[in-house]
């Protein structure tokens, strides 16, 4: 009886599940700002970081894009992520930028961040990680520039400080 039920269930799943192997990629209408390096989504907003033209925003599933770089001092964006209503852009050479208004305005949040080549972001719960060319930095505070530490893969220790920093260790 169990085998019979399992067989019927399997047949139903196979017949009524869309085949992912037939998925098709279709281009969006941009953005036209060069090589797209990273993407992030917040609600219906899609953010695209580019290699040479900063950040772009689409609010309609990629049908239209617009540049949103007011306050950014670097157009090479390697990382982008969202945490709640905050958008973070990691640049190569100018560190981390924060927007609290869906990218309309940006401000640098690099207090003590000595490695400004930000290549990647990761978010786990309330922990916010920034991968740089000199190690991984971690933010655990609500204000992303306050309670931060750094893991150095060569030194193998965490530095708990009140800013992005490479000073001291947790020993």
C-alpha positions, 0 to 999 in steps of 0.5 A: 500500500505504501509503495502504491501511494508513493508511486502515484504521488511520484507520477503526479509530481512529475506530471504537474511540476514545471520542468526547470530544464526548459527554463529560458533566460531573456534579457532585460532592458538594461541597464546600459551602464557596462558590466553588471557585477552584482545584484540585490533585491529588496521588495520590488526593487532590483539593484545592479552594481556595475564595473564602471557606472555605479548602481542602477535601480529597476522597480519594474522587473528590469523593464526600466533602469536608472542610475542612482549614484548621488553621493557615491565617489566611486563607480566600480561596485563589486558588491551590493546587498540589502538589510531591511530598508538599507542598501549597501554598495561595496566599491573597489577603492572607496569602501562601503556606501550606505543608502537609506532611501532606496539608492537616491542618496549614498554616504560612505560608512568606512569609519576605520575600514582600512581596506577599501577594496570591498569585493563581497557581502554576506548577511547572516541574521544580524551579522553583516560581513564585508569581504575585502582584499585584506580579510573579512570584516564583520558588523554585528550592530544595528548601526553598521559602522558601530560594533564591528570586528575583523577576521584575518585569515593569516592571523586567525583572530577576531578584532572586536572594536567600535569601528571597522579596524585591523587593530588589536585582537580578541585574545 
